[in-house]
Every structure is written in C-alpha cells, then in structure tokens.
Amino acid sequence: MFSDIMLTDRSGLELAEELRRHRPDLKVLLTSGYSGEHFQLLEGHKKDFGFLEKPYSQTDLLHAIREILDR
C-alpha cells in the first residue's frame, strides 16, 4: 500500500492499520510533505511501515518501494 499520511476522511496510518487487520502481511509505504510532525505519528510503526518524505524523485520512490518489498 502506498498512501499519503494526510487523507480527507482519515490518516494514511489509520487506513494502513485497518487494512493490516485484514491482511497482516501487507507492505506499507507512507509519504508526507510534513515529515516532522507526522513522522511522530509513525513512531510505533517504524519497523513495519516505510516513510518517504516529499518531495521525492521517481528514483527515490522506486528505491523506497524496493526496500519495503524486501523487508
């Protein structure tokens, strides 16, 4: 799953947690342009969820996806 942390109806973190209840092996990569405050939200999930700070290049995205898939 690849999502922004800020969504209109909930956070990407909440979405990831909900989807993980149905599929515990789901790989998660979250992104945000507000990394300082939102990275604190990921504090308990650093081992499980990847994070990619905006702005990012296509190469950065591909590397982050590869890293998540290899976990």
Contacts in CASP RR format, 6 or more apart in sequence:
PFRMAT RR
TARGET T0000
AUTHOR 0000-0000-0000
METHOD contacts of the structure
MODEL  1
MFSDIMLTDRSGLELAEELRRHRPDLKVLLTSGYSGEHFQLLEGHKKDFG
FLEKPYSQTDLLHAIREILDR
1 15 0 8 1.000
1 16 0 8 1.000
1 19 0 8 1.000
1 26 0 8 1.000
1 27 0 8 1.000
1 28 0 8 1.000
1 29 0 8 1.000
2 29 0 8 1.000
2 30 0 8 1.000
2 31 0 8 1.000
2 65 0 8 1.000
3 12 0 8 1.000
3 15 0 8 1.000
3 16 0 8 1.000
3 28 0 8 1.000
3 29 0 8 1.000
3 30 0 8 1.000
3 31 0 8 1.000
4 12 0 8 1.000
4 30 0 8 1.000
4 31 0 8 1.000
4 32 0 8 1.000
5 11 0 8 1.000
5 12 0 8 1.000
5 13 0 8 1.000
5 30 0 8 1.000
5 31 0 8 1.000
5 32 0 8 1.000
5 34 0 8 1.000
5 38 0 8 1.000
5 41 0 8 1.000
6 12 0 8 1.000
6 32 0 8 1.000
6 34 0 8 1.000
6 38 0 8 1.000
7 15 0 8 1.000
11 41 0 8 1.000
12 30 0 8 1.000
13 30 0 8 1.000
13 41 0 8 1.000
13 42 0 8 1.000
13 45 0 8 1.000
13 49 0 8 1.000
16 26 0 8 1.000
16 28 0 8 1.000
16 30 0 8 1.000
16 45 0 8 1.000
16 49 0 8 1.000
19 26 0 8 1.000
20 26 0 8 1.000
20 28 0 8 1.000
27 68 0 8 1.000
27 69 0 8 1.000
27 71 0 8 1.000
28 45 0 8 1.000
28 48 0 8 1.000
28 49 0 8 1.000
28 50 0 8 1.000
28 68 0 8 1.000
29 49 0 8 1.000
29 50 0 8 1.000
29 51 0 8 1.000
29 52 0 8 1.000
29 64 0 8 1.000
29 65 0 8 1.000
29 68 0 8 1.000
30 42 0 8 1.000
30 49 0 8 1.000
30 50 0 8 1.000
30 51 0 8 1.000
30 52 0 8 1.000
31 51 0 8 1.000
31 52 0 8 1.000
31 53 0 8 1.000
31 54 0 8 1.000
31 56 0 8 1.000
32 38 0 8 1.000
32 39 0 8 1.000
32 51 0 8 1.000
32 53 0 8 1.000
32 54 0 8 1.000
33 53 0 8 1.000
33 54 0 8 1.000
33 55 0 8 1.000
35 51 0 8 1.000
35 53 0 8 1.000
35 54 0 8 1.000
39 51 0 8 1.000
42 49 0 8 1.000
42 50 0 8 1.000
42 51 0 8 1.000
50 64 0 8 1.000
50 67 0 8 1.000
50 68 0 8 1.000
52 60 0 8 1.000
52 61 0 8 1.000
52 64 0 8 1.000
56 64 0 8 1.000
END
